[in-house]
């Protein structure tokens, strides 16, 4: 997975915990999830828009 090992992932997790704090992690995770969901939805909708425009 992107060439990251277990040690690197643990370091990243600790840094995220330090930067955002334990109280903000659910909010950060929720915002990240919404962003990914909107991105996936936007990718799926684009071919439909091209079909409409080409008519």
mmCIF entry with sequence, helices, sheets and N, C-alpha, C, O atoms, coordinates in Angstrom:
data_MODEL
# 
_entry.id   MODEL 
# 
_entity.id                         1 
_entity.type                       polymer 
_entity.pdbx_number_of_molecules   1 
# 
_entity_poly.entity_id                      1 
_entity_poly.type                           'polypeptide(L)' 
_entity_poly.nstd_linkage                   no 
_entity_poly.nstd_monomer                   no 
_entity_poly.pdbx_seq_one_letter_code       
;(UNK)(UNK)(UNK)(UNK)(UNK)(UNK)(UNK)(UNK)(UNK)(UNK)(UNK)(UNK)(UNK)(UNK)(UNK)(UNK)
(UNK)(UNK)(UNK)(UNK)(UNK)(UNK)(UNK)(UNK)(UNK)(UNK)(UNK)(UNK)(UNK)(UNK)(UNK)(UNK)
(UNK)(UNK)(UNK)(UNK)(UNK)(UNK)(UNK)(UNK)(UNK)(UNK)(UNK)(UNK)(UNK)(UNK)(UNK)(UNK)
(UNK)(UNK)(UNK)(UNK)(UNK)(UNK)(UNK)
;
_entity_poly.pdbx_seq_one_letter_code_can   XXXXXXXXXXXXXXXXXXXXXXXXXXXXXXXXXXXXXXXXXXXXXXXXXXXXXXX 
_entity_poly.pdbx_strand_id                 A 
# 
loop_
_entity_poly_seq.entity_id 
_entity_poly_seq.num 
_entity_poly_seq.mon_id 
_entity_poly_seq.hetero 
1 1  UNK n 
1 2  UNK n 
1 3  UNK n 
1 4  UNK n 
1 5  UNK n 
1 6  UNK n 
1 7  UNK n 
1 8  UNK n 
1 9  UNK n 
1 10 UNK n 
1 11 UNK n 
1 12 UNK n 
1 13 UNK n 
1 14 UNK n 
1 15 UNK n 
1 16 UNK n 
1 17 UNK n 
1 18 UNK n 
1 19 UNK n 
1 20 UNK n 
1 21 UNK n 
1 22 UNK n 
1 23 UNK n 
1 24 UNK n 
1 25 UNK n 
1 26 UNK n 
1 27 UNK n 
1 28 UNK n 
1 29 UNK n 
1 30 UNK n 
1 31 UNK n 
1 32 UNK n 
1 33 UNK n 
1 34 UNK n 
1 35 UNK n 
1 36 UNK n 
1 37 UNK n 
1 38 UNK n 
1 39 UNK n 
1 40 UNK n 
1 41 UNK n 
1 42 UNK n 
1 43 UNK n 
1 44 UNK n 
1 45 UNK n 
1 46 UNK n 
1 47 UNK n 
1 48 UNK n 
1 49 UNK n 
1 50 UNK n 
1 51 UNK n 
1 52 UNK n 
1 53 UNK n 
1 54 UNK n 
1 55 UNK n 
# 
_struct_asym.id          A 
_struct_asym.entity_id   1 
# 
_struct_conf.conf_type_id            HELX_P 
_struct_conf.id                      HELX_P1 
_struct_conf.pdbx_PDB_helix_id       AA1 
_struct_conf.beg_label_comp_id       UNK 
_struct_conf.beg_label_asym_id       A 
_struct_conf.beg_label_seq_id        6 
_struct_conf.pdbx_beg_PDB_ins_code   ? 
_struct_conf.end_label_comp_id       UNK 
_struct_conf.end_label_asym_id       A 
_struct_conf.end_label_seq_id        54 
_struct_conf.pdbx_end_PDB_ins_code   ? 
_struct_conf.beg_auth_comp_id        UNK 
_struct_conf.beg_auth_asym_id        A 
_struct_conf.beg_auth_seq_id         6 
_struct_conf.end_auth_comp_id        UNK 
_struct_conf.end_auth_asym_id        A 
_struct_conf.end_auth_seq_id         54 
_struct_conf.pdbx_PDB_helix_class    1 
_struct_conf.details                 ? 
_struct_conf.pdbx_PDB_helix_length   49 
# 
_struct_conf_type.id          HELX_P 
_struct_conf_type.criteria    ? 
_struct_conf_type.reference   ? 
# 
loop_
_atom_site.group_PDB 
_atom_site.id 
_atom_site.type_symbol 
_atom_site.label_atom_id 
_atom_site.label_alt_id 
_atom_site.label_comp_id 
_atom_site.label_asym_id 
_atom_site.label_entity_id 
_atom_site.label_seq_id 
_atom_site.pdbx_PDB_ins_code 
_atom_site.Cartn_x 
_atom_site.Cartn_y 
_atom_site.Cartn_z 
_atom_site.occupancy 
_atom_site.B_iso_or_equiv 
_atom_site.pdbx_formal_charge 
_atom_site.auth_seq_id 
_atom_site.auth_comp_id 
_atom_site.auth_asym_id 
_atom_site.auth_atom_id 
_atom_site.pdbx_PDB_model_num 
ATOM 1   N N  . UNK A 1 1  ? 0.847   -1.186 0.000   1.00 0.00 ? 1  UNK A N  1 
ATOM 2   C CA . UNK A 1 1  ? 0.000   0.000  0.000   1.00 0.00 ? 1  UNK A CA 1 
ATOM 3   C C  . UNK A 1 1  ? 0.881   1.234  0.000   1.00 0.00 ? 1  UNK A C  1 
ATOM 4   O O  . UNK A 1 1  ? 1.303   1.694  1.061   1.00 0.00 ? 1  UNK A O  1 
ATOM 5   N N  . UNK A 1 2  ? 1.160   1.768  -1.157  1.00 0.00 ? 2  UNK A N  1 
ATOM 6   C CA . UNK A 1 2  ? 1.959   2.977  -1.342  1.00 0.00 ? 2  UNK A CA 1 
ATOM 7   C C  . UNK A 1 2  ? 3.359   2.846  -0.769  1.00 0.00 ? 2  UNK A C  1 
ATOM 8   O O  . UNK A 1 2  ? 4.017   3.859  -0.534  1.00 0.00 ? 2  UNK A O  1 
ATOM 9   N N  . UNK A 1 3  ? 3.825   1.647  -0.542  1.00 0.00 ? 3  UNK A N  1 
ATOM 10  C CA . UNK A 1 3  ? 5.168   1.433  -0.030  1.00 0.00 ? 3  UNK A CA 1 
ATOM 11  C C  . UNK A 1 3  ? 5.326   1.810  1.434   1.00 0.00 ? 3  UNK A C  1 
ATOM 12  O O  . UNK A 1 3  ? 6.454   1.978  1.899   1.00 0.00 ? 3  UNK A O  1 
ATOM 13  N N  . UNK A 1 4  ? 4.232   1.949  2.177   1.00 0.00 ? 4  UNK A N  1 
ATOM 14  C CA . UNK A 1 4  ? 4.309   2.291  3.593   1.00 0.00 ? 4  UNK A CA 1 
ATOM 15  C C  . UNK A 1 4  ? 4.255   1.023  4.425   1.00 0.00 ? 4  UNK A C  1 
ATOM 16  O O  . UNK A 1 4  ? 3.402   0.159  4.219   1.00 0.00 ? 4  UNK A O  1 
ATOM 17  N N  . UNK A 1 5  ? 5.163   0.931  5.349   1.00 0.00 ? 5  UNK A N  1 
ATOM 18  C CA . UNK A 1 5  ? 5.176   -0.213 6.250   1.00 0.00 ? 5  UNK A CA 1 
ATOM 19  C C  . UNK A 1 5  ? 4.400   0.084  7.518   1.00 0.00 ? 5  UNK A C  1 
ATOM 20  O O  . UNK A 1 5  ? 3.824   1.160  7.680   1.00 0.00 ? 5  UNK A O  1 
ATOM 21  N N  . UNK A 1 6  ? 4.397   -0.881 8.401   1.00 0.00 ? 6  UNK A N  1 
ATOM 22  C CA . UNK A 1 6  ? 3.665   -0.741 9.659   1.00 0.00 ? 6  UNK A CA 1 
ATOM 23  C C  . UNK A 1 6  ? 4.225   0.397  10.504  1.00 0.00 ? 6  UNK A C  1 
ATOM 24  O O  . UNK A 1 6  ? 3.466   1.151  11.114  1.00 0.00 ? 6  UNK A O  1 
ATOM 25  N N  . UNK A 1 7  ? 5.535   0.522  10.541  1.00 0.00 ? 7  UNK A N  1 
ATOM 26  C CA . UNK A 1 7  ? 6.165   1.565  11.349  1.00 0.00 ? 7  UNK A CA 1 
ATOM 27  C C  . UNK A 1 7  ? 5.778   2.950  10.846  1.00 0.00 ? 7  UNK A C  1 
ATOM 28  O O  . UNK A 1 7  ? 5.462   3.832  11.644  1.00 0.00 ? 7  UNK A O  1 
ATOM 29  N N  . UNK A 1 8  ? 5.801   3.148  9.532   1.00 0.00 ? 8  UNK A N  1 
ATOM 30  C CA . UNK A 1 8  ? 5.445   4.445  8.968   1.00 0.00 ? 8  UNK A CA 1 
ATOM 31  C C  . UNK A 1 8  ? 3.994   4.796  9.254   1.00 0.00 ? 8  UNK A C  1 
ATOM 32  O O  . UNK A 1 8  ? 3.683   5.942  9.578   1.00 0.00 ? 8  UNK A O  1 
ATOM 33  N N  . UNK A 1 9  ? 3.096   3.808  9.136   1.00 0.00 ? 9  UNK A N  1 
ATOM 34  C CA . UNK A 1 9  ? 1.685   4.052  9.413   1.00 0.00 ? 9  UNK A CA 1 
ATOM 35  C C  . UNK A 1 9  ? 1.454   4.419  10.874  1.00 0.00 ? 9  UNK A C  1 
ATOM 36  O O  . UNK A 1 9  ? 0.627   5.279  11.177  1.00 0.00 ? 9  UNK A O  1 
ATOM 37  N N  . UNK A 1 10 ? 2.178   3.771  11.777  1.00 0.00 ? 10 UNK A N  1 
ATOM 38  C CA . UNK A 1 10 ? 2.050   4.089  13.200  1.00 0.00 ? 10 UNK A CA 1 
ATOM 39  C C  . UNK A 1 10 ? 2.519   5.513  13.489  1.00 0.00 ? 10 UNK A C  1 
ATOM 40  O O  . UNK A 1 10 ? 1.895   6.231  14.270  1.00 0.00 ? 10 UNK A O  1 
ATOM 41  N N  . UNK A 1 11 ? 3.607   5.912  12.863  1.00 0.00 ? 11 UNK A N  1 
ATOM 42  C CA . UNK A 1 11 ? 4.127   7.268  13.055  1.00 0.00 ? 11 UNK A CA 1 
ATOM 43  C C  . UNK A 1 11 ? 3.118   8.293  12.538  1.00 0.00 ? 11 UNK A C  1 
ATOM 44  O O  . UNK A 1 11 ? 2.880   9.312  13.186  1.00 0.00 ? 11 UNK A O  1 
ATOM 45  N N  . UNK A 1 12 ? 2.533   8.028  11.387  1.00 0.00 ? 12 UNK A N  1 
ATOM 46  C CA . UNK A 1 12 ? 1.534   8.935  10.820  1.00 0.00 ? 12 UNK A CA 1 
ATOM 47  C C  . UNK A 1 12 ? 0.325   9.033  11.741  1.00 0.00 ? 12 UNK A C  1 
ATOM 48  O O  . UNK A 1 12 ? -0.193  10.127 11.965  1.00 0.00 ? 12 UNK A O  1 
ATOM 49  N N  . UNK A 1 13 ? -0.130  7.903  12.276  1.00 0.00 ? 13 UNK A N  1 
ATOM 50  C CA . UNK A 1 13 ? -1.275  7.905  13.190  1.00 0.00 ? 13 UNK A CA 1 
ATOM 51  C C  . UNK A 1 13 ? -0.992  8.720  14.450  1.00 0.00 ? 13 UNK A C  1 
ATOM 52  O O  . UNK A 1 13 ? -1.859  9.458  14.917  1.00 0.00 ? 13 UNK A O  1 
ATOM 53  N N  . UNK A 1 14 ? 0.208   8.592  14.999  1.00 0.00 ? 14 UNK A N  1 
ATOM 54  C CA . UNK A 1 14 ? 0.572   9.351  16.191  1.00 0.00 ? 14 UNK A CA 1 
ATOM 55  C C  . UNK A 1 14 ? 0.609   10.839 15.878  1.00 0.00 ? 14 UNK A C  1 
ATOM 56  O O  . UNK A 1 14 ? 0.135   11.647 16.678  1.00 0.00 ? 14 UNK A O  1 
ATOM 57  N N  . UNK A 1 15 ? 1.159   11.214 14.738  1.00 0.00 ? 15 UNK A N  1 
ATOM 58  C CA . UNK A 1 15 ? 1.207   12.627 14.352  1.00 0.00 ? 15 UNK A CA 1 
ATOM 59  C C  . UNK A 1 15 ? -0.193  13.202 14.156  1.00 0.00 ? 15 UNK A C  1 
ATOM 60  O O  . UNK A 1 15 ? -0.463  14.331 14.566  1.00 0.00 ? 15 UNK A O  1 
ATOM 61  N N  . UNK A 1 16 ? -1.075  12.440 13.539  1.00 0.00 ? 16 UNK A N  1 
ATOM 62  C CA . UNK A 1 16 ? -2.457  12.896 13.355  1.00 0.00 ? 16 UNK A CA 1 
ATOM 63  C C  . UNK A 1 16 ? -3.127  13.083 14.712  1.00 0.00 ? 16 UNK A C  1 
ATOM 64  O O  . UNK A 1 16 ? -3.841  14.063 14.925  1.00 0.00 ? 16 UNK A O  1 
ATOM 65  N N  . UNK A 1 17 ? -2.900  12.156 15.619  1.00 0.00 ? 17 UNK A N  1 
ATOM 66  C CA . UNK A 1 17 ? -3.472  12.264 16.957  1.00 0.00 ? 17 UNK A CA 1 
ATOM 67  C C  . UNK A 1 17 ? -2.945  13.498 17.681  1.00 0.00 ? 17 UNK A C  1 
ATOM 68  O O  . UNK A 1 17 ? -3.702  14.174 18.376  1.00 0.00 ? 17 UNK A O  1 
ATOM 69  N N  . UNK A 1 18 ? -1.673  13.798 17.529  1.00 0.00 ? 18 UNK A N  1 
ATOM 70  C CA . UNK A 1 18 ? -1.079  14.970 18.173  1.00 0.00 ? 18 UNK A CA 1 
ATOM 71  C C  . UNK A 1 18 ? -1.637  16.252 17.560  1.00 0.00 ? 18 UNK A C  1 
ATOM 72  O O  . UNK A 1 18 ? -1.975  17.187 18.288  1.00 0.00 ? 18 UNK A O  1 
ATOM 73  N N  . UNK A 1 19 ? -1.738  16.307 16.239  1.00 0.00 ? 19 UNK A N  1 
ATOM 74  C CA . UNK A 1 19 ? -2.170  17.529 15.558  1.00 0.00 ? 19 UNK A CA 1 
ATOM 75  C C  . UNK A 1 19 ? -3.647  17.817 15.824  1.00 0.00 ? 19 UNK A C  1 
ATOM 76  O O  . UNK A 1 19 ? -4.000  18.943 16.176  1.00 0.00 ? 19 UNK A O  1 
ATOM 77  N N  . UNK A 1 20 ? -4.501  16.833 15.665  1.00 0.00 ? 20 UNK A N  1 
ATOM 78  C CA . UNK A 1 20 ? -5.937  17.067 15.766  1.00 0.00 ? 20 UNK A CA 1 
ATOM 79  C C  . UNK A 1 20 ? -6.497  16.811 17.162  1.00 0.00 ? 20 UNK A C  1 
ATOM 80  O O  . UNK A 1 20 ? -7.540  17.362 17.513  1.00 0.00 ? 20 UNK A O  1 
ATOM 81  N N  . UNK A 1 21 ? -5.840  16.005 17.947  1.00 0.00 ? 21 UNK A N  1 
ATOM 82  C CA . UNK A 1 21 ? -6.343  15.679 19.274  1.00 0.00 ? 21 UNK A CA 1 
ATOM 83  C C  . UNK A 1 21 ? -7.403  14.594 19.203  1.00 0.00 ? 21 UNK A C  1 
ATOM 84  O O  . UNK A 1 21 ? -8.013  14.376 18.156  1.00 0.00 ? 21 UNK A O  1 
ATOM 85  N N  . UNK A 1 22 ? -7.616  13.923 20.311  1.00 0.00 ? 22 UNK A N  1 
ATOM 86  C CA . UNK A 1 22 ? -8.543  12.792 20.337  1.00 0.00 ? 22 UNK A CA 1 
ATOM 87  C C  . UNK A 1 22 ? -9.989  13.245 20.142  1.00 0.00 ? 22 UNK A C  1 
ATOM 88  O O  . UNK A 1 22 ? -10.790 12.498 19.581  1.00 0.00 ? 22 UNK A O  1 
ATOM 89  N N  . UNK A 1 23 ? -10.336 14.439 20.588  1.00 0.00 ? 23 UNK A N  1 
ATOM 90  C CA . UNK A 1 23 ? -11.705 14.917 20.473  1.00 0.00 ? 23 UNK A CA 1 
ATOM 91  C C  . UNK A 1 23 ? -12.127 15.245 19.054  1.00 0.00 ? 23 UNK A C  1 
ATOM 92  O O  . UNK A 1 23 ? -13.301 15.111 18.709  1.00 0.00 ? 23 UNK A O  1 
ATOM 93  N N  . UNK A 1 24 ? -11.184 15.673 18.227  1.00 0.00 ? 24 UNK A N  1 
ATOM 94  C CA . UNK A 1 24 ? -11.501 16.075 16.859  1.00 0.00 ? 24 UNK A CA 1 
ATOM 95  C C  . UNK A 1 24 ? -11.426 14.935 15.854  1.00 0.00 ? 24 UNK A C  1 
ATOM 96  O O  . UNK A 1 24 ? -11.886 15.093 14.723  1.00 0.00 ? 24 UNK A O  1 
ATOM 97  N N  . UNK A 1 25 ? -10.869 13.807 16.222  1.00 0.00 ? 25 UNK A N  1 
ATOM 98  C CA . UNK A 1 25 ? -10.697 12.709 15.270  1.00 0.00 ? 25 UNK A CA 1 
ATOM 99  C C  . UNK A 1 25 ? -12.006 12.238 14.639  1.00 0.00 ? 25 UNK A C  1 
ATOM 100 O O  . UNK A 1 25 ? -12.018 11.989 13.433  1.00 0.00 ? 25 UNK A O  1 
ATOM 101 N N  . UNK A 1 26 ? -13.111 12.099 15.382  1.00 0.00 ? 26 UNK A N  1 
ATOM 102 C CA . UNK A 1 26 ? -14.359 11.703 14.721  1.00 0.00 ? 26 UNK A CA 1 
ATOM 103 C C  . UNK A 1 26 ? -14.826 12.720 13.679  1.00 0.00 ? 26 UNK A C  1 
ATOM 104 O O  . UNK A 1 26 ? -15.358 12.338 12.636  1.00 0.00 ? 26 UNK A O  1 
ATOM 105 N N  . UNK A 1 27 ? -14.632 14.004 13.951  1.00 0.00 ? 27 UNK A N  1 
ATOM 106 C CA . UNK A 1 27 ? -15.019 15.039 12.994  1.00 0.00 ? 27 UNK A CA 1 
ATOM 107 C C  . UNK A 1 27 ? -14.142 14.991 11.750  1.00 0.00 ? 27 UNK A C  1 
ATOM 108 O O  . UNK A 1 27 ? -14.633 15.134 10.630  1.00 0.00 ? 27 UNK A O  1 
ATOM 109 N N  . UNK A 1 28 ? -12.854 14.792 11.948  1.00 0.00 ? 28 UNK A N  1 
ATOM 110 C CA . UNK A 1 28 ? -11.930 14.701 10.818  1.00 0.00 ? 28 UNK A CA 1 
ATOM 111 C C  . UNK A 1 28 ? -12.259 13.472 9.975   1.00 0.00 ? 28 UNK A C  1 
ATOM 112 O O  . UNK A 1 28 ? -12.278 13.550 8.747   1.00 0.00 ? 28 UNK A O  1 
ATOM 113 N N  . UNK A 1 29 ? -12.516 12.349 10.619  1.00 0.00 ? 29 UNK A N  1 
ATOM 114 C CA . UNK A 1 29 ? -12.871 11.129 9.897   1.00 0.00 ? 29 UNK A CA 1 
ATOM 115 C C  . UNK A 1 29 ? -14.177 11.280 9.131   1.00 0.00 ? 29 UNK A C  1 
ATOM 116 O O  . UNK A 1 29 ? -14.294 10.810 8.000   1.00 0.00 ? 29 UNK A O  1 
ATOM 117 N N  . UNK A 1 30 ? -15.151 11.929 9.742   1.00 0.00 ? 30 UNK A N  1 
ATOM 118 C CA . UNK A 1 30 ? -16.430 12.149 9.072   1.00 0.00 ? 30 UNK A CA 1 
ATOM 119 C C  . UNK A 1 30 ? -16.279 13.050 7.858   1.00 0.00 ? 30 UNK A C  1 
ATOM 120 O O  . UNK A 1 30 ? -16.861 12.784 6.806   1.00 0.00 ? 30 UNK A O  1 
ATOM 121 N N  . UNK A 1 31 ? -15.506 14.107 7.998   1.00 0.00 ? 31 UNK A N  1 
ATOM 122 C CA . UNK A 1 31 ? -15.289 15.016 6.879   1.00 0.00 ? 31 UNK A CA 1 
ATOM 123 C C  . UNK A 1 31 ? -14.526 14.326 5.750   1.00 0.00 ? 31 UNK A C  1 
ATOM 124 O O  . UNK A 1 31 ? -14.815 14.545 4.574   1.00 0.00 ? 31 UNK A O  1 
ATOM 125 N N  . UNK A 1 32 ? -13.570 13.509 6.103   1.00 0.00 ? 32 UNK A N  1 
ATOM 126 C CA . UNK A 1 32 ? -12.817 12.761 5.088   1.00 0.00 ? 32 UNK A CA 1 
ATOM 127 C C  . UNK A 1 32 ? -13.722 11.772 4.368   1.00 0.00 ? 32 UNK A C  1 
ATOM 128 O O  . UNK A 1 32 ? -13.640 11.624 3.149   1.00 0.00 ? 32 UNK A O  1 
ATOM 129 N N  . UNK A 1 33 ? -14.582 11.100 5.117   1.00 0.00 ? 33 UNK A N  1 
ATOM 130 C CA . UNK A 1 33 ? -15.522 10.157 4.512   1.00 0.00 ? 33 UNK A CA 1 
ATOM 131 C C  . UNK A 1 33 ? -16.496 10.840 3.566   1.00 0.00 ? 33 UNK A C  1 
ATOM 132 O O  . UNK A 1 33 ? -16.771 10.325 2.482   1.00 0.00 ? 33 UNK A O  1 
ATOM 133 N N  . UNK A 1 34 ? -17.024 12.004 3.966   1.00 0.00 ? 34 UNK A N  1 
ATOM 134 C CA . UNK A 1 34 ? -17.940 12.752 3.099   1.00 0.00 ? 34 UNK A CA 1 
ATOM 135 C C  . UNK A 1 34 ? -17.233 13.213 1.832   1.00 0.00 ? 34 UNK A C  1 
ATOM 136 O O  . UNK A 1 34 ? -17.804 13.173 0.742   1.00 0.00 ? 34 UNK A O  1 
ATOM 137 N N  . UNK A 1 35 ? -16.005 13.644 1.982   1.00 0.00 ? 35 UNK A N  1 
ATOM 138 C CA . UNK A 1 35 ? -15.247 14.086 0.814   1.00 0.00 ? 35 UNK A CA 1 
ATOM 139 C C  . UNK A 1 35 ? -15.012 12.958 -0.176  1.00 0.00 ? 35 UNK A C  1 
ATOM 140 O O  . UNK A 1 35 ? -15.171 13.145 -1.383  1.00 0.00 ? 35 UNK A O  1 
ATOM 141 N N  . UNK A 1 36 ? -14.638 11.798 0.321   1.00 0.00 ? 36 UNK A N  1 
ATOM 142 C CA . UNK A 1 36 ? -14.432 10.638 -0.550  1.00 0.00 ? 36 UNK A CA 1 
ATOM 143 C C  . UNK A 1 36 ? -15.735 10.204 -1.223  1.00 0.00 ? 36 UNK A C  1 
ATOM 144 O O  . UNK A 1 36 ? -15.752 9.851  -2.402  1.00 0.00 ? 36 UNK A O  1 
ATOM 145 N N  . UNK A 1 37 ? -16.818 10.235 -0.458  1.00 0.00 ? 37 UNK A N  1 
ATOM 146 C CA . UNK A 1 37 ? -18.124 9.847  -1.007  1.00 0.00 ? 37 UNK A CA 1 
ATOM 147 C C  . UNK A 1 37 ? -18.533 10.801 -2.138  1.00 0.00 ? 37 UNK A C  1 
ATOM 148 O O  . UNK A 1 37 ? -19.006 10.360 -3.185  1.00 0.00 ? 37 UNK A O  1 
ATOM 149 N N  . UNK A 1 38 ? -18.349 12.105 -1.919  1.00 0.00 ? 38 UNK A N  1 
ATOM 150 C CA . UNK A 1 38 ? -18.687 13.081 -2.957  1.00 0.00 ? 38 UNK A CA 1 
ATOM 151 C C  . UNK A 1 38 ? -17.789 12.930 -4.181  1.00 0.00 ? 38 UNK A C  1 
ATOM 152 O O  . UNK A 1 38 ? -18.246 13.101 -5.311  1.00 0.00 ? 38 UNK A O  1 
ATOM 153 N N  . UNK A 1 39 ? -16.530 12.614 -3.963  1.00 0.00 ? 39 UNK A N  1 
ATOM 154 C CA . UNK A 1 39 ? -15.598 12.424 -5.066  1.00 0.00 ? 39 UNK A CA 1 
ATOM 155 C C  . UNK A 1 39 ? -16.013 11.225 -5.914  1.00 0.00 ? 39 UNK A C  1 
ATOM 156 O O  . UNK A 1 39 ? -16.033 11.308 -7.142  1.00 0.00 ? 39 UNK A O  1 
ATOM 157 N N  . UNK A 1 40 ? -16.342 10.116 -5.263  1.00 0.00 ? 40 UNK A N  1 
ATOM 158 C CA . UNK A 1 40 ? -16.777 8.924  -5.992  1.00 0.00 ? 40 UNK A CA 1 
ATOM 159 C C  . UNK A 1 40 ? -18.076 9.186  -6.749  1.00 0.00 ? 40 UNK A C  1 
ATOM 160 O O  . UNK A 1 40 ? -18.240 8.733  -7.882  1.00 0.00 ? 40 UNK A O  1 
ATOM 161 N N  . UNK A 1 41 ? -18.990 9.910  -6.127  1.00 0.00 ? 41 UNK A N  1 
ATOM 162 C CA . UNK A 1 41 ? -20.255 10.234 -6.771  1.00 0.00 ? 41 UNK A CA 1 
ATOM 163 C C  . UNK A 1 41 ? -20.013 11.131 -7.983  1.00 0.00 ? 41 UNK A C  1 
ATOM 164 O O  . UNK A 1 41 ? -20.661 10.963 -9.016  1.00 0.00 ? 41 UNK A O  1 
ATOM 165 N N  . UNK A 1 42 ? -19.100 12.069 -7.866  1.00 0.00 ? 42 UNK A N  1 
ATOM 166 C CA . UNK A 1 42 ? -18.776 12.951 -8.985  1.00 0.00 ? 42 UNK A CA 1 
ATOM 167 C C  . UNK A 1 42 ? -18.161 12.195 -10.147 1.00 0.00 ? 42 UNK A C  1 
ATOM 168 O O  . UNK A 1 42 ? -18.432 12.513 -11.305 1.00 0.00 ? 42 UNK A O  1 
ATOM 169 N N  . UNK A 1 43 ? -17.343 11.206 -9.858  1.00 0.00 ? 43 UNK A N  1 
ATOM 170 C CA . UNK A 1 43 ? -16.739 10.405 -10.920 1.00 0.00 ? 43 UNK A CA 1 
ATOM 171 C C  . UNK A 1 43 ? -17.807 9.595  -11.645 1.00 0.00 ? 43 UNK A C  1 
ATOM 172 O O  . UNK A 1 43 ? -17.766 9.466  -12.869 1.00 0.00 ? 43 UNK A O  1 
ATOM 173 N N  . UNK A 1 44 ? -18.756 9.052  -10.901 1.00 0.00 ? 44 UNK A N  1 
ATOM 174 C CA . UNK A 1 44 ? -19.811 8.240  -11.515 1.00 0.00 ? 44 UNK A CA 1 
ATOM 175 C C  . UNK A 1 44 ? -20.765 9.092  -12.347 1.00 0.00 ? 44 UNK A C  1 
ATOM 176 O O  . UNK A 1 44 ? -21.282 8.611  -13.356 1.00 0.00 ? 44 UNK A O  1 
ATOM 177 N N  . UNK A 1 45 ? -21.011 10.330 -11.960 1.00 0.00 ? 45 UNK A N  1 
ATOM 178 C CA . UNK A 1 45 ? -21.970 11.184 -12.653 1.00 0.00 ? 45 UNK A CA 1 
ATOM 179 C C  . UNK A 1 45 ? -21.400 11.790 -13.927 1.00 0.00 ? 45 UNK A C  1 
ATOM 180 O O  . UNK A 1 45 ? -22.168 12.148 -14.821 1.00 0.00 ? 45 UNK A O  1 
ATOM 181 N N  . UNK A 1 46 ? -20.104 11.915 -14.040 1.00 0.00 ? 46 UNK A N  1 
ATOM 182 C CA . UNK A 1 46 ? -19.516 12.594 -15.190 1.00 0.00 ? 46 UNK A CA 1 
ATOM 183 C C  . UNK A 1 46 ? -19.855 11.949 -16.532 1.00 0.00 ? 46 UNK A C  1 
ATOM 184 O O  . UNK A 1 46 ? -20.195 12.681 -17.462 1.00 0.00 ? 46 UNK A O  1 
ATOM 185 N N  . UNK A 1 47 ? -19.785 10.633 -16.692 1.00 0.00 ? 47 UNK A N  1 
ATOM 186 C CA . UNK A 1 47 ? -20.155 10.055 -17.985 1.00 0.00 ? 47 UNK A CA 1 
ATOM 187 C C  . UNK A 1 47 ? -21.608 10.342 -18.366 1.00 0.00 ? 47 UNK A C  1 
ATOM 188 O O  . UNK A 1 47 ? -21.913 10.494 -19.549 1.00 0.00 ? 47 UNK A O  1 
ATOM 189 N N  . UNK A 1 48 ? -22.500 10.418 -17.389 1.00 0.00 ? 48 UNK A N  1 
ATOM 190 C CA . UNK A 1 48 ? -23.889 10.729 -17.672 1.00 0.00 ? 48 UNK A CA 1 
ATOM 191 C C  . UNK A 1 48 ? -24.025 12.141 -18.223 1.00 0.00 ? 48 UNK A C  1 
ATOM 192 O O  . UNK A 1 48 ? -24.824 12.371 -19.131 1.00 0.00 ? 48 UNK A O  1 
ATOM 193 N N  . UNK A 1 49 ? -23.255 13.094 -17.688 1.00 0.00 ? 49 UNK A N  1 
ATOM 194 C CA . UNK A 1 49 ? -23.307 14.461 -18.183 1.00 0.00 ? 49 UNK A CA 1 
ATOM 195 C C  . UNK A 1 49 ? -22.807 14.548 -19.608 1.00 0.00 ? 49 UNK A C  1 
ATOM 196 O O  . UNK A 1 49 ? -23.353 15.302 -20.414 1.00 0.00 ? 49 UNK A O  1 
ATOM 197 N N  . UNK A 1 50 ? -21.778 13.789 -19.927 1.00 0.00 ? 50 UNK A N  1 
ATOM 198 C CA . UNK A 1 50 ? -21.247 13.795 -21.288 1.00 0.00 ? 50 UNK A CA 1 
ATOM 199 C C  . UNK A 1 50 ? -22.268 13.255 -22.273 1.00 0.00 ? 50 UNK A C  1 
ATOM 200 O O  . UNK A 1 50 ? -22.358 13.753 -23.396 1.00 0.00 ? 50 UNK A O  1 
ATOM 201 N N  . UNK A 1 51 ? -23.039 12.248 -21.880 1.00 0.00 ? 51 UNK A N  1 
ATOM 202 C CA . UNK A 1 51 ? -24.070 11.685 -22.755 1.00 0.00 ? 51 UNK A CA 1 
ATOM 203 C C  . UNK A 1 51 ? -25.144 12.722 -23.045 1.00 0.00 ? 51 UNK A C  1 
ATOM 204 O O  . UNK A 1 51 ? -25.606 12.832 -24.181 1.00 0.00 ? 51 UNK A O  1 
ATOM 205 N N  . UNK A 1 52 ? -25.547 13.486 -22.032 1.00 0.00 ? 52 UNK A N  1 
ATOM 206 C CA . UNK A 1 52 ? -26.593 14.494 -22.201 1.00 0.00 ? 52 UNK A CA 1 
ATOM 207 C C  . UNK A 1 52 ? -26.098 15.621 -23.111 1.00 0.00 ? 52 UNK A C  1 
ATOM 208 O O  . UNK A 1 52 ? -26.832 16.085 -23.983 1.00 0.00 ? 52 UNK A O  1 
ATOM 209 N N  . UNK A 1 53 ? -24.857 16.057 -22.907 1.00 0.00 ? 53 UNK A N  1 
ATOM 210 C CA . UNK A 1 53 ? -24.316 17.163 -23.681 1.00 0.00 ? 53 UNK A CA 1 
ATOM 211 C C  . UNK A 1 53 ? -24.114 16.782 -25.149 1.00 0.00 ? 53 UNK A C  1 
ATOM 212 O O  . UNK A 1 53 ? -24.211 17.646 -26.021 1.00 0.00 ? 53 UNK A O  1 
ATOM 213 N N  . UNK A 1 54 ? -23.839 15.519 -25.440 1.00 0.00 ? 54 UNK A N  1 
ATOM 214 C CA . UNK A 1 54 ? -23.555 15.114 -26.799 1.00 0.00 ? 54 UNK A CA 1 
ATOM 215 C C  . UNK A 1 54 ? -24.829 14.953 -27.637 1.00 0.00 ? 54 UNK A C  1 
ATOM 216 O O  . UNK A 1 54 ? -24.741 14.849 -28.860 1.00 0.00 ? 54 UNK A O  1 
ATOM 217 N N  . UNK A 1 55 ? -26.001 14.931 -27.011 1.00 0.00 ? 55 UNK A N  1 
ATOM 218 C CA . UNK A 1 55 ? -27.267 14.769 -27.741 1.00 0.00 ? 55 UNK A CA 1 
ATOM 219 C C  . UNK A 1 55 ? -27.697 16.014 -28.435 1.00 0.00 ? 55 UNK A C  1 
ATOM 220 O O  . UNK A 1 55 ? -28.741 16.028 -29.088 1.00 0.00 ? 55 UNK A O  1 
# 
